[in-house]
């Protein structure tokens, strides 16, 4: 996430096991909240489903298929983002088993 309050952007890269759009990069703008919960030790970080929904003028992304209204109560076990908008693109340059850290110019 960019450190300036006026920007409030966060980037998320998801790689999936599919030939159709195997790597997707999301750019969330106007971020209001990020809740990050790592996977427990000895667990994988696979996403079995995600939430991507617009409600009350915000975009919500979550690492589980939940009702938007239940996200606050799920903060101990679900990673989620609340933002004003989202853009996404296919990002084939990130295909592979390497960990990806992307620096975006401020």
N, C-alpha and C positions, 0 to 999 in steps of 0.2 A: 504494500500500500504506500502511496506517496505521502510524505510527511506534512504536506501543506494542507491546511483546512479547506482552502479554496478548491483544491483538486480532488481530494478524497477518492482516488481510483485504486482499485484492487484487480489484480490479474490472477486467473486460475486456469491451469492447463490440465485437461483430462485426456488420458489415453485409454482407448477402449479396444476390445478384441472384436473388431468388426471391419470389414472392408470399406463400408460406407462411412466416411468422415472418421477415420481411426484416431485422429488427435484433434481436439477442439480447444481453442483458447478463448476464454471469456474475459471481457474487460468490463468491470462494474464501475459506474460513475456515480458520484454523489452518495458515496457509502455512508449509511447511517449506523450500521452495526455489523461487526464481524465476530462470530463466535467460533473459535477453533478448538476442536477436541481431537487429540491424536488417538489412533487405534491402540487398544491395550497391548501390552507385551505379549508376544507369541500369537498375535492375530494379524491378518492381512488388512490391507487398506482398500479392498475392493468395494465398489459402490454397486449395490444390487438394484438400485433405483435412485432417482433424484427428484427433487421438487424444483420446478422453475415456473413461477406463477406471478402474475401481476395482481395486486390488490391495493386499493385505496391510494393509488398513485405511486406505489413502490413495487420493485421487482424483488422477489424472494427466491433464493437458491438454498437448497438444503441437501445434505448427504443421505437423506432418507425420504421416503414418500410419506409426508405428514400433512395435516391441515395447517395452514399458515398460522392460525390462531394458537396452535399448540407449541410453536417454536420456543417461546420464552420458557415454558415449562420443560423443554427438552434440552436445555443448554448444557446439561452434564454429559450428554451422550451423542449429540448431533452437531456437526459443523454446519453453520449457516451464515448467509450474507443477506443484508437488507440494503438496497440501493435505489437511487432514483431511476437509473436506466442500466441496460446491459447491451453490449455488442459482442458478437462472437464471430469466429472465423475458423476455417479448417487450417491447421498448422502442421503440415506434413514434415517439416524440418525437425520435429521433436519425436518422430517415430523411433522406437528402440527401447532398450532396457536401461538407458542412462538416466540418472536423476537430472532434472532440468531446473536451473535457476536462471531466470531472465532478468537482466538489469535494464530498466527503462530509464532513459534520460529524464532528469527532472526539469 
